[in-house]
Amino acid sequence: MTAVEIKQFRAVRKEAGRHIDPATAEVMWRYAQTLDPYGIKELPEECQQIGREYFARSPGGDMWVSFDDLPKDVRDKLRDMHRHELAFPAGLADMFDAAIAELRRRGELD
């Protein structure tokens, strides 16, 4: 992609991000280049770093938007609302909460 095409690609996602409602949004994460979460650039080797990248979309939508392209208030709400799904390691927070609830149910934890 050319620099102009990359700029347009990001502008489309930023605009889509302005219309994502945190109350109904779908979220997910995947491992991706941290400097290019969409995988649209050719990064030099020294800039290639893989990490967890977070995305959101409107329900049933076909455009996942990087959290980096969301308005800050939307990003913050999504991180708060979906912290168990997005936390690392994924799923352990839910398992911990379930274990605590079970201990409380059995009277083994005050």
Secondary structure, 3 states (H helix, E strand, C coil): CCHHHHHHHHHHHHHHHCCCCCCCCEEEEEEEECCECCCCCCCCHHHCCEEEEEEEECCCCCCCEEHHHCCHHHHHHHHHHCHHHHCCCCCHHHHHHHHHHHHHHCCCCC
